[in-house]
Amino acid sequence: MERRLLPIRLDSYQPLREVVCETLRNAIVNGILKPGERLMEIQLAEELGVSRTPVREAIRKLELEGFVVMIPRRGTYVADLSIKDINEVYEVRTSLDVLAAGLAAERITEDELEQMERLLVQIGEYIDNNDMDKIVEADSLFHDILYRASRNDRLVGIINNLREQLTRFRSMSMSYPGRLKNTLEEHSRLVEAIAQRDPELAQQRAVEHMENAEQTLLTDLNERRNQTKE
């Protein structure tokens, strides 16, 4: 069996299932496990040097995040990603984020504004430590506060329906070289506009952020496909 994944170190402070999940997620994001590839629990467990149980638990979580798909009677596969998928999700998300940013500029509380500013500081620290899991988690919290600050429950509900796809896209986009610091700068400009209570500027900043995130994802997808052809 060709080994592609390194055995997991068992001295981590994290629960084993979380370490396995992080390892598999990174392998998918980095193209080690390729779109359309079947995931075999036994093989993955052998490569990682763990039992099948944490692998099974990790795969279930990755399915919820949109990284893998389970097909009845056929097995589990790395989810494929198309330009159409990216365009459709970002068309919807851009519209929702622009709406949320404009409403937040009018309705956000000082406490929520402070939470967003604190998260920006935390994300900066996580970038310095290259802790991708915490970066993605903090980024998700940042956007959750933005949506909540819109005071529009239906908007929040629609965004939650996209959460699985957004988690995968967020991880892949921010893994692209240089994207993390650009994301932090874009978030900072968005918070500044919201703090100024300027809905139009906040919406403009949201559009810029979404366009840059989508373009990064498309560039990354194109580069991965070109590498596959070589």
Beta strands, then each sheet from edge to edge (+ up, - down):
strand 1: 38-39
strand 2: 68-71
strand 3: 75-78
sheet 1: 1+ 3- 2+
end
